[in-house]
Amino acid sequence: MKKRLTAVFMGTAMLSLLAVGCGPKGASQETLARLRQVQSECESLRSERTRLENRKQSLMQQKADLQAEIERLELRLQELKAERGL
């Protein structure tokens, strides 16, 4: 995903340079349409990245909660074994 995001950013930068500095005074309609398309794709990828980062954080919290539960249950198991003399 990082490679694709980098490619989109590079494409946006290259198209921006073409639209601003190279060639005739104004960019062609085709170039402007492609630039809008690339910008839209870039925004979409940013949104996806944010969503995935939030999901990762949620999963990490779940993992921490489950690990704490395992430790609690292991302690309880040891207590029960000690009570029964096992």
DAGIGI-V127456 format. One line per field, one symbol per residue. ss: DSSP state (~ for helix, > for strand, _ for the rest). psi: psi as a letter, one per 20 degrees, with the letter a starting at -180 (. if undefined). burial: + if it has 16 or more other C-alpha atoms within 10 Angstrom, else -. Layout:
ss = ???
psi = ???
burial = ???
This chain:
ss = _~~~~~~~~~~~~~~~~~~~________~~~~~~~~~~~~~~~~~~~~~~~~~~~~~~~~~~~~~~~~~~~~~~~~~~~~~~~~__
psi = hhgggghggggggghggghghqbrgqqrhgghgggggggghggghgggggghgggggghhggggghhhgggghgghggghhhhik.
burial = ----+--++-++--++-++-------+----+--+--++-++--+-----------------------------------------
